Protein backbone atom coordinates (compact mmCIF):
# COMPACT_ATOMS: atom_id res chain seq x y z
CA UNK A 1 0.00 0.00 0.00
CA UNK A 2 2.88 2.38 0.76
CA UNK A 3 4.48 1.54 -2.59
CA UNK A 4 1.16 2.08 -4.38
CA UNK A 5 0.79 5.48 -2.69
CA UNK A 6 4.31 6.53 -3.71
CA UNK A 7 3.81 5.47 -7.32
CA UNK A 8 0.28 6.79 -7.39
CA UNK A 9 1.65 10.20 -6.44
CA UNK A 10 4.43 10.03 -9.05
CA UNK A 11 2.15 10.91 -11.94
CA UNK A 12 1.24 14.27 -10.38
CA UNK A 13 4.94 15.00 -9.82
CA UNK A 14 5.67 14.20 -13.47
CA UNK A 15 2.98 16.62 -14.56
CA UNK A 16 4.46 19.39 -12.38
CA UNK A 17 8.01 18.76 -13.60
CA UNK A 18 6.94 18.91 -17.24
CA UNK A 19 5.77 22.51 -16.78
CA UNK A 20 9.37 23.71 -17.16
CA UNK A 21 11.37 20.71 -18.37
CA UNK A 22 11.11 18.76 -21.60
CA UNK A 23 10.06 15.07 -21.36
CA UNK A 24 13.64 14.02 -22.14
CA UNK A 25 15.12 16.31 -19.47
CA UNK A 26 12.55 15.27 -16.88
CA UNK A 27 13.15 11.57 -17.54
CA UNK A 28 16.93 11.95 -17.36
CA UNK A 29 16.74 14.03 -14.18
CA UNK A 30 14.51 11.44 -12.55
CA UNK A 31 17.01 8.65 -13.23
CA UNK A 32 20.09 10.76 -12.42
CA UNK A 33 18.77 11.95 -9.05
CA UNK A 34 17.72 8.44 -8.08
CA UNK A 35 21.17 7.14 -9.05
CA UNK A 36 22.93 9.82 -6.99
CA UNK A 37 20.87 8.99 -3.91
CA UNK A 38 21.63 5.29 -4.35
CA UNK A 39 25.34 5.86 -5.14
CA UNK A 40 26.68 5.27 -1.58
CA UNK A 41 24.76 1.99 -1.43
CA UNK A 42 25.79 1.08 -4.98
CA UNK A 43 29.50 1.49 -4.22
CA UNK A 44 29.12 -0.57 -1.06
CA UNK A 45 27.41 -3.37 -2.99
CA UNK A 46 30.05 -3.56 -5.73
CA UNK A 47 31.70 -6.45 -3.94
CA UNK A 48 28.60 -8.55 -4.53
CA UNK A 49 28.61 -7.88 -8.30
CA UNK A 50 29.26 -11.01 -10.37
CA UNK A 51 29.81 -11.29 -14.11
CA UNK A 52 26.96 -13.78 -14.51
CA UNK A 53 24.52 -11.19 -13.09
CA UNK A 54 25.54 -8.35 -15.43
CA UNK A 55 22.99 -9.10 -18.16
CA UNK A 56 20.08 -9.35 -15.75
CA UNK A 57 21.13 -6.18 -13.87
CA UNK A 58 21.36 -4.27 -17.16
CA UNK A 59 17.86 -5.48 -18.06
CA UNK A 60 16.58 -4.42 -14.62
CA UNK A 61 18.23 -1.02 -14.99
CA UNK A 62 17.47 -0.06 -18.57
CA UNK A 63 14.28 -2.04 -19.25
CA UNK A 64 12.87 -1.75 -15.73
CA UNK A 65 13.69 1.90 -14.95
CA UNK A 66 15.54 3.93 -17.60
CA UNK A 67 13.30 3.58 -20.66
CA UNK A 68 9.97 3.60 -18.74
CA UNK A 69 10.96 6.92 -17.14
CA UNK A 70 11.17 8.52 -20.59
CA UNK A 71 8.08 6.75 -21.92
CA UNK A 72 5.88 7.98 -19.07
CA UNK A 73 7.16 11.54 -19.41
CA UNK A 74 6.48 11.51 -23.13
CA UNK A 75 2.97 10.13 -22.59
CA UNK A 76 2.07 12.76 -19.99
CA UNK A 77 2.64 15.55 -22.48
CA UNK A 78 -0.66 14.54 -24.09
CA UNK A 79 -2.68 12.55 -21.53
CA UNK A 80 -3.86 13.30 -17.99
CA UNK A 81 -1.72 12.10 -15.07
CA UNK A 82 -4.67 10.25 -13.53
CA UNK A 83 -5.25 8.33 -16.74
CA UNK A 84 -1.53 7.51 -16.87
CA UNK A 85 -1.80 6.00 -13.39
CA UNK A 86 -4.80 3.96 -14.44
CA UNK A 87 -3.12 2.61 -17.58
CA UNK A 88 -0.17 1.55 -15.43
CA UNK A 89 -2.42 -1.19 -14.00
CA UNK A 90 -1.75 -3.21 -17.17
CA UNK A 91 1.60 -4.25 -15.65
CA UNK A 92 0.36 -7.45 -13.90
CA UNK A 93 -1.27 -8.67 -17.11
CA UNK A 94 1.97 -8.43 -19.07
CA UNK A 95 3.94 -9.80 -16.10
CA UNK A 96 1.75 -12.90 -16.18
CA UNK A 97 2.07 -13.24 -19.98
CA UNK A 98 5.87 -12.76 -20.02
CA UNK A 99 6.24 -15.24 -17.16
CA UNK A 100 4.19 -17.87 -18.96
CA UNK A 101 5.91 -17.41 -22.33
CA UNK A 102 9.56 -17.03 -21.34
CA UNK A 103 10.04 -18.11 -17.73
CA UNK A 104 7.65 -21.06 -17.39
CA UNK A 105 6.07 -19.41 -14.37
CA UNK A 106 3.55 -21.57 -12.54
CA UNK A 107 0.29 -19.66 -12.32
CA UNK A 108 -2.74 -20.69 -10.26
CA UNK A 109 -6.27 -20.31 -11.57
CA UNK A 110 -6.95 -18.07 -8.57
CA UNK A 111 -4.25 -15.68 -9.80
CA UNK A 112 -5.78 -15.58 -13.28
CA UNK A 113 -9.18 -14.84 -11.72
CA UNK A 114 -7.58 -12.09 -9.62
CA UNK A 115 -5.82 -10.57 -12.62
CA UNK A 116 -9.08 -10.57 -14.58
CA UNK A 117 -10.99 -9.02 -11.70
CA UNK A 118 -8.35 -6.37 -11.12
CA UNK A 119 -8.14 -5.53 -14.80
CA UNK A 120 -11.92 -5.18 -14.95
CA UNK A 121 -11.77 -2.75 -12.03
CA UNK A 122 -8.93 -0.78 -13.64
CA UNK A 123 -10.85 -0.60 -16.93
CA UNK A 124 -13.91 0.54 -15.00
CA UNK A 125 -11.93 3.36 -13.41
CA UNK A 126 -10.75 4.54 -16.81
CA UNK A 127 -14.33 4.58 -18.09
CA UNK A 128 -15.78 6.02 -14.90
CA UNK A 129 -13.15 8.71 -14.34
CA UNK A 130 -14.66 12.16 -14.74
CA UNK A 131 -13.64 13.44 -18.14
CA UNK A 132 -12.10 10.12 -19.16
CA UNK A 133 -13.60 7.99 -21.91
CA UNK A 134 -12.16 5.51 -24.38
CA UNK A 135 -12.15 8.24 -27.01
CA UNK A 136 -9.56 10.21 -25.01
CA UNK A 137 -6.99 7.41 -25.14
CA UNK A 138 -4.83 8.66 -27.98
CA UNK A 139 -1.65 7.23 -29.46
CA UNK A 140 0.41 8.58 -26.55
CA UNK A 141 -1.26 5.99 -24.31
CA UNK A 142 0.75 3.34 -26.13
CA UNK A 143 3.93 4.79 -24.59
CA UNK A 144 2.56 3.70 -21.21
CA UNK A 145 1.50 0.31 -22.57
CA UNK A 146 5.07 -0.21 -23.81
CA UNK A 147 6.42 0.90 -20.42
CA UNK A 148 4.26 -1.70 -18.64
CA UNK A 149 5.63 -4.38 -20.99
CA UNK A 150 9.14 -3.28 -20.01
CA UNK A 151 8.21 -3.47 -16.32
CA UNK A 152 6.92 -7.00 -16.86
CA UNK A 153 10.14 -8.12 -18.57
CA UNK A 154 12.25 -6.65 -15.78
CA UNK A 155 10.19 -8.16 -12.95
CA UNK A 156 10.32 -11.65 -14.44
CA UNK A 157 14.05 -11.32 -15.09
CA UNK A 158 14.73 -10.30 -11.48
CA UNK A 159 12.56 -13.07 -10.07
CA UNK A 160 14.01 -15.86 -12.24
CA UNK A 161 17.66 -14.80 -12.63
CA UNK A 162 18.52 -12.76 -9.52
CA UNK A 163 16.87 -14.55 -6.57
CA UNK A 164 20.23 -14.68 -4.78
CA UNK A 165 20.45 -10.88 -4.61
CA UNK A 166 18.52 -8.69 -2.20
CA UNK A 167 16.23 -5.92 -3.36
CA UNK A 168 18.81 -3.37 -2.22
CA UNK A 169 21.54 -5.05 -4.28
CA UNK A 170 19.43 -5.33 -7.44
CA UNK A 171 18.27 -1.71 -7.24
CA UNK A 172 21.58 -0.08 -6.32
CA UNK A 173 23.69 -2.03 -8.82
CA UNK A 174 21.24 -1.58 -11.70
CA UNK A 175 21.09 2.18 -11.11
CA UNK A 176 24.88 2.31 -11.02
CA UNK A 177 24.82 1.47 -14.73
CA UNK A 178 22.04 3.80 -15.86
CA UNK A 179 22.99 6.89 -13.83
CA UNK A 180 26.00 7.89 -16.00
CA UNK A 181 23.97 7.35 -19.19
CA UNK A 182 21.25 9.67 -17.87
CA UNK A 183 23.87 12.33 -17.00
CA UNK A 184 25.51 12.20 -20.43
CA UNK A 185 22.13 12.45 -22.15
CA UNK A 186 21.03 15.33 -19.90
CA UNK A 187 24.14 17.36 -20.79
CA UNK A 188 23.18 17.21 -24.47
CA UNK A 189 19.83 18.95 -23.89
CA UNK A 190 19.04 22.68 -24.04
CA UNK A 191 18.30 24.30 -20.66
CA UNK A 192 17.56 27.72 -22.14
CA UNK A 193 13.76 27.29 -22.16
CA UNK A 194 13.91 25.86 -18.62
CA UNK A 195 15.70 28.89 -17.17
CA UNK A 196 13.23 31.17 -18.93
CA UNK A 197 10.48 29.78 -16.71
CA UNK A 198 10.36 31.69 -13.39
CA UNK A 199 8.99 28.66 -11.52
CA UNK A 200 11.61 26.15 -12.69
CA UNK A 201 13.08 25.66 -9.15
CA UNK A 202 9.68 24.46 -7.91
CA UNK A 203 9.33 22.12 -10.87
CA UNK A 204 12.86 20.83 -10.29
CA UNK A 205 11.90 20.12 -6.66
CA UNK A 206 8.98 18.02 -7.90
CA UNK A 207 11.35 16.01 -10.10
CA UNK A 208 13.76 15.64 -7.18
CA UNK A 209 11.00 14.15 -5.02
CA UNK A 210 10.03 11.96 -7.97
CA UNK A 211 13.59 10.71 -8.38
CA UNK A 212 14.42 10.20 -4.71
CA UNK A 213 11.10 8.93 -3.35
CA UNK A 214 9.12 7.89 -6.43
CA UNK A 215 12.03 6.09 -8.08
CA UNK A 216 14.93 5.19 -5.75
CA UNK A 217 12.83 4.35 -2.69
CA UNK A 218 10.03 2.82 -4.76
CA UNK A 219 12.37 0.52 -6.69
CA UNK A 220 14.04 -0.58 -3.46
CA UNK A 221 10.63 -1.55 -2.13
CA UNK A 222 9.49 -3.22 -5.38
CA UNK A 223 12.64 -5.30 -5.86
CA UNK A 224 12.46 -6.41 -2.23
CA UNK A 225 8.81 -7.32 -2.75
CA UNK A 226 9.66 -9.39 -5.84
CA UNK A 227 12.24 -11.33 -3.84
CA UNK A 228 9.72 -12.30 -1.17
CA UNK A 229 6.77 -13.06 -3.47
CA UNK A 230 6.09 -13.95 -7.10
CA UNK A 231 6.65 -11.43 -9.89
CA UNK A 232 2.92 -11.46 -10.63
CA UNK A 233 1.98 -10.86 -6.99
CA UNK A 234 4.53 -8.05 -6.69
CA UNK A 235 3.29 -6.40 -9.89
CA UNK A 236 -0.27 -6.46 -8.56
CA UNK A 237 0.63 -3.31 -6.61
CA UNK A 238 -0.08 -1.44 -9.84
CA UNK A 239 -3.75 -2.35 -9.46
CA UNK A 240 -3.91 -0.23 -6.31
CA UNK A 241 -2.18 2.76 -7.92
CA UNK A 242 -5.37 4.02 -9.67
CA UNK A 243 -7.03 4.32 -6.26
CA UNK A 244 -4.45 6.87 -5.16
CA UNK A 245 -4.59 8.54 -8.57
CA UNK A 246 -8.32 9.07 -7.99
CA UNK A 247 -7.63 10.37 -4.47
CA UNK A 248 -5.28 13.00 -5.90
CA UNK A 249 -8.10 13.86 -8.28
CA UNK A 250 -10.42 14.45 -5.31
CA UNK A 251 -7.92 16.89 -3.81
CA UNK A 252 -7.86 18.61 -7.17
CA UNK A 253 -11.66 18.90 -7.22
CA UNK A 254 -12.53 15.78 -9.24
CA UNK A 255 -15.85 14.17 -8.39
CA UNK A 256 -15.82 10.57 -7.13
CA UNK A 257 -18.98 8.53 -7.72
CA UNK A 258 -20.30 5.24 -6.38
CA UNK A 259 -19.02 3.59 -9.58
CA UNK A 260 -15.49 4.69 -8.67
CA UNK A 261 -15.82 3.00 -5.27
CA UNK A 262 -17.19 -0.19 -6.83
CA UNK A 263 -14.27 -0.33 -9.26
CA UNK A 264 -11.83 0.19 -6.39
CA UNK A 265 -13.50 -2.76 -4.64
CA UNK A 266 -12.92 -4.91 -7.72
CA UNK A 267 -9.25 -3.95 -7.73
CA UNK A 268 -8.72 -4.78 -4.06
CA UNK A 269 -10.56 -8.08 -4.50
CA UNK A 270 -8.30 -8.90 -7.45
CA UNK A 271 -5.16 -8.17 -5.44
CA UNK A 272 -6.47 -10.39 -2.65
CA UNK A 273 -7.07 -13.31 -5.04
CA UNK A 274 -3.63 -12.92 -6.65
CA UNK A 275 -1.96 -13.22 -3.25
CA UNK A 276 -4.41 -15.80 -1.84
CA UNK A 277 -3.06 -19.16 -0.74
CA UNK A 278 -4.99 -22.13 0.49
CA UNK A 279 -4.35 -23.52 3.96
CA UNK A 280 -2.40 -26.41 2.38
CA UNK A 281 -0.22 -24.01 0.38
CA UNK A 282 0.52 -21.93 3.47
CA UNK A 283 1.73 -25.04 5.29
ABEGO torsion letter per residue (X at the ends): XAAAAAAAAAAAAAAAAAAABBAAAAAAAAAAAAAAAAAAAAAAAAAABBAAAAAAAAAAAAAAAAAAAAAAAAAAAABBAAAAAAAAAAAAAAAAAAAAAAAGBBBBAAAAAAAAAAAAAAAAAAAABBGBBAAABBAAAAAAAAAAAAAAAAAAAAAAAAAABBAAAAAAAAAAAAAAAAAAAAAABBAAAAAABAAAAAAAAAAAAAAAAAAAAAAAAAAAAAAABBAAAAAAAAAAAAAAAAAAAAAAGBBBBAAAAAAAAAAAAAAAAAABBBAAAAX
